[in-house]
């Protein structure tokens, strides 16, 4: 298993739970819609977040002084 599969599974789990909890206040239908939306969008957003963090770390590394 590569690194992408666990990231997508964790993103789907977190997105599903967050979507269901946010939707539950409006009714059971919204909770199910939030669960499904979170399962679909969770991995995408988590991967994008990790890519942005990686790019920021790359920028930070390039600004540091050169080593001999």
Backbone atoms as SQL, in Angstrom:
CREATE TABLE atoms (id INTEGER PRIMARY KEY, chain TEXT, resi INTEGER, resn TEXT, atom TEXT, x REAL, y REAL, z REAL);
INSERT INTO atoms VALUES
  (1, 'A', 1, 'UNK', 'N', 0.857, -1.175, 0.000),
  (2, 'A', 1, 'UNK', 'CA', 0.000, 0.000, 0.000),
  (3, 'A', 1, 'UNK', 'C', 0.901, 1.235, 0.000),
  (4, 'A', 2, 'UNK', 'N', 0.596, 2.158, -0.864),
  (5, 'A', 2, 'UNK', 'CA', 1.360, 3.393, -0.907),
  (6, 'A', 2, 'UNK', 'C', 0.777, 4.391, 0.085),
  (7, 'A', 3, 'UNK', 'N', 1.349, 5.558, 0.119),
  (8, 'A', 3, 'UNK', 'CA', 0.913, 6.565, 1.085),
  (9, 'A', 3, 'UNK', 'C', -0.446, 7.161, 0.733),
  (10, 'A', 4, 'UNK', 'N', -0.825, 7.133, -0.520),
  (11, 'A', 4, 'UNK', 'CA', -2.058, 7.797, -0.936),
  (12, 'A', 4, 'UNK', 'C', -3.315, 7.075, -0.423),
  (13, 'A', 5, 'UNK', 'N', -3.273, 5.745, -0.341),
  (14, 'A', 5, 'UNK', 'CA', -4.474, 5.023, 0.107),
  (15, 'A', 5, 'UNK', 'C', -4.843, 5.332, 1.560),
  (16, 'A', 6, 'UNK', 'N', -3.896, 5.293, 2.508),
  (17, 'A', 6, 'UNK', 'CA', -4.292, 5.640, 3.879),
  (18, 'A', 6, 'UNK', 'C', -4.762, 7.088, 4.010),
  (19, 'A', 7, 'UNK', 'N', -4.151, 7.990, 3.256),
  (20, 'A', 7, 'UNK', 'CA', -4.571, 9.392, 3.312),
  (21, 'A', 7, 'UNK', 'C', -6.003, 9.530, 2.811),
  (22, 'A', 8, 'UNK', 'N', -6.333, 8.835, 1.739),
  (23, 'A', 8, 'UNK', 'CA', -7.695, 8.911, 1.206),
  (24, 'A', 8, 'UNK', 'C', -8.702, 8.269, 2.162),
  (25, 'A', 9, 'UNK', 'N', -8.333, 7.159, 2.783),
  (26, 'A', 9, 'UNK', 'CA', -9.244, 6.516, 3.734),
  (27, 'A', 9, 'UNK', 'C', -9.482, 7.390, 4.960),
  (28, 'A', 10, 'UNK', 'N', -8.432, 7.992, 5.478),
  (29, 'A', 10, 'UNK', 'CA', -8.582, 8.880, 6.640),
  (30, 'A', 10, 'UNK', 'C', -9.403, 10.108, 6.257),
  (31, 'A', 11, 'UNK', 'N', -9.144, 10.653, 5.076),
  (32, 'A', 11, 'UNK', 'CA', -9.920, 11.802, 4.614),
  (33, 'A', 11, 'UNK', 'C', -11.390, 11.471, 4.458),
  (34, 'A', 12, 'UNK', 'N', -11.687, 10.287, 3.941),
  (35, 'A', 12, 'UNK', 'CA', -13.081, 9.880, 3.786),
  (36, 'A', 12, 'UNK', 'C', -13.751, 9.698, 5.143),
  (37, 'A', 13, 'UNK', 'N', -13.041, 9.109, 6.086),
  (38, 'A', 13, 'UNK', 'CA', -13.619, 8.896, 7.414),
  (39, 'A', 13, 'UNK', 'C', -13.878, 10.221, 8.123),
  (40, 'A', 14, 'UNK', 'N', -12.880, 11.098, 8.114),
  (41, 'A', 14, 'UNK', 'CA', -13.044, 12.389, 8.787),
  (42, 'A', 14, 'UNK', 'C', -14.111, 13.224, 8.085),
  (43, 'A', 15, 'UNK', 'N', -14.089, 13.257, 6.758),
  (44, 'A', 15, 'UNK', 'CA', -15.081, 14.026, 6.013),
  (45, 'A', 15, 'UNK', 'C', -16.489, 13.502, 6.227),
  (46, 'A', 16, 'UNK', 'N', -16.646, 12.189, 6.273),
  (47, 'A', 16, 'UNK', 'CA', -17.964, 11.603, 6.507),
  (48, 'A', 16, 'UNK', 'C', -18.521, 11.949, 7.872),
  (49, 'A', 17, 'UNK', 'N', -17.683, 11.865, 8.889),
  (50, 'A', 17, 'UNK', 'CA', -18.136, 12.179, 10.249),
  (51, 'A', 17, 'UNK', 'C', -18.477, 13.663, 10.366),
  (52, 'A', 18, 'UNK', 'N', -17.600, 14.519, 9.849),
  (53, 'A', 18, 'UNK', 'CA', -17.854, 15.962, 9.935),
  (54, 'A', 18, 'UNK', 'C', -19.118, 16.336, 9.164),
  (55, 'A', 19, 'UNK', 'N', -19.286, 15.789, 7.971),
  (56, 'A', 19, 'UNK', 'CA', -20.485, 16.089, 7.193),
  (57, 'A', 19, 'UNK', 'C', -21.749, 15.616, 7.877),
  (58, 'A', 20, 'UNK', 'N', -21.710, 14.434, 8.471),
  (59, 'A', 20, 'UNK', 'CA', -22.898, 13.909, 9.155),
  (60, 'A', 20, 'UNK', 'C', -23.234, 14.725, 10.401),
  (61, 'A', 21, 'UNK', 'N', -22.223, 15.133, 11.148),
  (62, 'A', 21, 'UNK', 'CA', -22.469, 15.918, 12.364),
  (63, 'A', 21, 'UNK', 'C', -23.021, 17.291, 12.013),
  (64, 'A', 22, 'UNK', 'N', -22.446, 17.939, 10.995),
  (65, 'A', 22, 'UNK', 'CA', -22.955, 19.252, 10.598),
  (66, 'A', 22, 'UNK', 'C', -24.372, 19.163, 10.050),
  (67, 'A', 23, 'UNK', 'N', -24.674, 18.117, 9.303),
  (68, 'A', 23, 'UNK', 'CA', -26.000, 17.981, 8.724),
  (69, 'A', 23, 'UNK', 'C', -27.053, 17.534, 9.714),
  (70, 'A', 24, 'UNK', 'N', -26.652, 16.896, 10.810),
  (71, 'A', 24, 'UNK', 'CA', -27.614, 16.338, 11.759),
  (72, 'A', 24, 'UNK', 'C', -28.479, 17.413, 12.406),
  (73, 'A', 25, 'UNK', 'N', -27.946, 18.612, 12.572),
  (74, 'A', 25, 'UNK', 'CA', -28.726, 19.688, 13.180),
  (75, 'A', 25, 'UNK', 'C', -29.929, 20.083, 12.338),
  (76, 'A', 26, 'UNK', 'N', -29.870, 19.851, 11.035),
  (77, 'A', 26, 'UNK', 'CA', -30.968, 20.231, 10.143),
  (78, 'A', 26, 'UNK', 'C', -31.923, 19.086, 9.840),
  (79, 'A', 27, 'UNK', 'N', -31.562, 17.886, 10.203),
  (80, 'A', 27, 'UNK', 'CA', -32.435, 16.744, 9.959),
  (81, 'A', 27, 'UNK', 'C', -31.649, 15.543, 9.477),
  (82, 'A', 28, 'UNK', 'N', -32.306, 14.400, 9.480),
  (83, 'A', 28, 'UNK', 'CA', -31.633, 13.154, 9.135),
  (84, 'A', 28, 'UNK', 'C', -31.256, 13.112, 7.653),
  (85, 'A', 29, 'UNK', 'N', -32.056, 13.722, 6.802),
  (86, 'A', 29, 'UNK', 'CA', -31.732, 13.768, 5.373),
  (87, 'A', 29, 'UNK', 'C', -30.457, 14.549, 5.112),
  (88, 'A', 30, 'UNK', 'N', -30.309, 15.675, 5.799),
  (89, 'A', 30, 'UNK', 'CA', -29.099, 16.466, 5.649),
  (90, 'A', 30, 'UNK', 'C', -27.895, 15.737, 6.227),
  (91, 'A', 31, 'UNK', 'N', -28.110, 14.951, 7.279),
  (92, 'A', 31, 'UNK', 'CA', -27.014, 14.175, 7.858),
  (93, 'A', 31, 'UNK', 'C', -26.508, 13.134, 6.867),
  (94, 'A', 32, 'UNK', 'N', -27.427, 12.470, 6.176),
  (95, 'A', 32, 'UNK', 'CA', -27.027, 11.477, 5.169),
  (96, 'A', 32, 'UNK', 'C', -26.335, 12.165, 3.998),
  (97, 'A', 33, 'UNK', 'N', -26.863, 13.299, 3.575),
  (98, 'A', 33, 'UNK', 'CA', -26.223, 14.046, 2.488),
  (99, 'A', 33, 'UNK', 'C', -24.844, 14.529, 2.903),
  (100, 'A', 34, 'UNK', 'N', -24.706, 14.980, 4.137),
  (101, 'A', 34, 'UNK', 'CA', -23.397, 15.408, 4.644),
  (102, 'A', 34, 'UNK', 'C', -22.427, 14.258, 4.742),
  (103, 'A', 35, 'UNK', 'N', -22.916, 13.098, 5.146),
  (104, 'A', 35, 'UNK', 'CA', -22.069, 11.905, 5.218),
  (105, 'A', 35, 'UNK', 'C', -21.545, 11.540, 3.836),
  (106, 'A', 36, 'UNK', 'N', -22.429, 11.484, 2.855),
  (107, 'A', 36, 'UNK', 'CA', -22.011, 11.137, 1.498),
  (108, 'A', 36, 'UNK', 'C', -21.102, 12.201, 0.898),
  (109, 'A', 37, 'UNK', 'N', -21.437, 13.461, 1.119),
  (110, 'A', 37, 'UNK', 'CA', -20.585, 14.539, 0.621),
  (111, 'A', 37, 'UNK', 'C', -19.216, 14.533, 1.269),
  (112, 'A', 38, 'UNK', 'N', -19.179, 14.246, 2.558),
  (113, 'A', 38, 'UNK', 'CA', -17.896, 14.186, 3.261),
  (114, 'A', 38, 'UNK', 'C', -17.038, 13.027, 2.803),
  (115, 'A', 39, 'UNK', 'N', -17.673, 11.900, 2.519),
  (116, 'A', 39, 'UNK', 'CA', -16.916, 10.735, 2.049),
  (117, 'A', 39, 'UNK', 'C', -16.314, 11.016, 0.675),
  (118, 'A', 40, 'UNK', 'N', -17.009, 11.786, -0.148),
  (119, 'A', 40, 'UNK', 'CA', -16.502, 12.105, -1.487),
  (120, 'A', 40, 'UNK', 'C', -15.480, 13.244, -1.432),
  (121, 'A', 41, 'UNK', 'N', -15.798, 14.313, -0.713),
  (122, 'A', 41, 'UNK', 'CA', -14.937, 15.494, -0.707),
  (123, 'A', 41, 'UNK', 'C', -13.817, 15.431, 0.327),
  (124, 'A', 42, 'UNK', 'N', -13.965, 14.621, 1.346),
  (125, 'A', 42, 'UNK', 'CA', -12.949, 14.531, 2.396),
  (126, 'A', 42, 'UNK', 'C', -11.562, 14.162, 1.886),
  (127, 'A', 43, 'UNK', 'N', -11.429, 13.089, 1.111),
  (128, 'A', 43, 'UNK', 'CA', -10.094, 12.732, 0.607),
  (129, 'A', 43, 'UNK', 'C', -9.491, 13.802, -0.305),
  (130, 'A', 44, 'UNK', 'N', -10.326, 14.425, -1.116),
  (131, 'A', 44, 'UNK', 'CA', -9.826, 15.453, -2.036),
  (132, 'A', 44, 'UNK', 'C', -9.261, 16.633, -1.251),
  (133, 'A', 45, 'UNK', 'N', -10.021, 17.088, -0.255),
  (134, 'A', 45, 'UNK', 'CA', -9.572, 18.228, 0.529),
  (135, 'A', 45, 'UNK', 'C', -8.350, 17.892, 1.373),
  (136, 'A', 46, 'UNK', 'N', -8.285, 16.677, 1.911),
  (137, 'A', 46, 'UNK', 'CA', -7.122, 16.298, 2.710),
  (138, 'A', 46, 'UNK', 'C', -5.872, 16.224, 1.850),
  (139, 'A', 47, 'UNK', 'N', -5.985, 15.696, 0.652),
  (140, 'A', 47, 'UNK', 'CA', -4.830, 15.622, -0.247),
  (141, 'A', 47, 'UNK', 'C', -4.385, 17.027, -0.635),
  (142, 'A', 48, 'UNK', 'N', -5.336, 17.924, -0.933),
  (143, 'A', 48, 'UNK', 'CA', -4.975, 19.301, -1.261),
  (144, 'A', 48, 'UNK', 'C', -4.305, 19.997, -0.081),
  (145, 'A', 49, 'UNK', 'N', -4.800, 19.757, 1.129),
  (146, 'A', 49, 'UNK', 'CA', -4.191, 20.335, 2.317),
  (147, 'A', 49, 'UNK', 'C', -2.757, 19.843, 2.492),
  (148, 'A', 50, 'UNK', 'N', -2.529, 18.561, 2.300),
  (149, 'A', 50, 'UNK', 'CA', -1.181, 18.020, 2.434),
  (150, 'A', 50, 'UNK', 'C', -0.253, 18.554, 1.345),
  (151, 'A', 51, 'UNK', 'N', -0.765, 18.758, 0.140),
  (152, 'A', 51, 'UNK', 'CA', 0.048, 19.340, -0.929),
  (153, 'A', 51, 'UNK', 'C', 0.442, 20.774, -0.606),
  (154, 'A', 52, 'UNK', 'N', -0.492, 21.555, -0.069),
  (155, 'A', 52, 'UNK', 'CA', -0.178, 22.931, 0.303),
  (156, 'A', 52, 'UNK', 'C', 0.859, 22.955, 1.419),
  (157, 'A', 53, 'UNK', 'N', 0.719, 22.083, 2.397),
  (158, 'A', 53, 'UNK', 'CA', 1.706, 22.022, 3.476),
  (159, 'A', 53, 'UNK', 'C', 3.077, 21.622, 2.947),
  (160, 'A', 54, 'UNK', 'N', 3.119, 20.688, 2.017),
  (161, 'A', 54, 'UNK', 'CA', 4.398, 20.272, 1.434),
  (162, 'A', 54, 'UNK', 'C', 5.042, 21.421, 0.670),
  (163, 'A', 55, 'UNK', 'N', 4.233, 22.190, -0.068),
  (164, 'A', 55, 'UNK', 'CA', 4.784, 23.331, -0.801),
  (165, 'A', 55, 'UNK', 'C', 5.312, 24.398, 0.153),
  (166, 'A', 56, 'UNK', 'N', 4.600, 24.630, 1.248),
  (167, 'A', 56, 'UNK', 'CA', 5.075, 25.602, 2.222),
  (168, 'A', 56, 'UNK', 'C', 6.384, 25.157, 2.858),
  (169, 'A', 57, 'UNK', 'N', 6.496, 23.877, 3.140),
  (170, 'A', 57, 'UNK', 'CA', 7.748, 23.372, 3.700),
  (171, 'A', 57, 'UNK', 'C', 8.887, 23.478, 2.701),
  (172, 'A', 58, 'UNK', 'N', 8.605, 23.292, 1.430),
  (173, 'A', 58, 'UNK', 'CA', 9.633, 23.451, 0.402),
  (174, 'A', 58, 'UNK', 'C', 10.092, 24.904, 0.325),
  (175, 'A', 59, 'UNK', 'N', 9.166, 25.840, 0.388),
  (176, 'A', 59, 'UNK', 'CA', 9.545, 27.254, 0.368),
  (177, 'A', 59, 'UNK', 'C', 10.387, 27.614, 1.577),
  (178, 'A', 60, 'UNK', 'N', 10.003, 27.096, 2.713),
  (179, 'A', 60, 'UNK', 'CA', 10.749, 27.380, 3.935),
  (180, 'A', 60, 'UNK', 'C', 12.163, 26.834, 3.845),
  (181, 'A', 61, 'UNK', 'N', 12.311, 25.661, 3.269),
  (182, 'A', 61, 'UNK', 'CA', 13.626, 25.054, 3.152),
  (183, 'A', 61, 'UNK', 'C', 14.538, 25.809, 2.197),
  (184, 'A', 62, 'UNK', 'N', 13.988, 26.421, 1.149),
  (185, 'A', 62, 'UNK', 'CA', 14.804, 27.128, 0.174),
  (186, 'A', 62, 'UNK', 'C', 15.284, 28.472, 0.697),
  (187, 'A', 63, 'UNK', 'N', 14.636, 29.007, 1.693),
  (188, 'A', 63, 'UNK', 'CA', 15.057, 30.297, 2.239),
  (189, 'A', 63, 'UNK', 'C', 16.166, 30.167, 3.259),
  (190, 'A', 64, 'UNK', 'N', 16.368, 28.983, 3.776),
  (191, 'A', 64, 'UNK', 'CA', 17.401, 28.830, 4.797),
  (192, 'A', 64, 'UNK', 'C', 18.795, 28.949, 4.162),
  (193, 'A', 65, 'UNK', 'N', 19.780, 29.357, 4.949),
  (194, 'A', 65, 'UNK', 'CA', 21.120, 29.543, 4.392),
  (195, 'A', 65, 'UNK', 'C', 21.718, 28.238, 3.891),
  (196, 'A', 66, 'UNK', 'N', 22.566, 28.383, 2.881),
  (197, 'A', 66, 'UNK', 'CA', 23.179, 27.177, 2.299),
  (198, 'A', 66, 'UNK', 'C', 24.211, 26.602, 3.253),
  (199, 'A', 67, 'UNK', 'N', 24.295, 25.297, 3.212),
  (200, 'A', 67, 'UNK', 'CA', 25.268, 24.599, 4.058),
  (201, 'A', 67, 'UNK', 'C', 26.544, 24.381, 3.236),
  (202, 'A', 68, 'UNK', 'N', 27.668, 24.400, 3.909),
  (203, 'A', 68, 'UNK', 'CA', 28.924, 24.201, 3.171),
  (204, 'A', 68, 'UNK', 'C', 29.080, 22.803, 2.625);
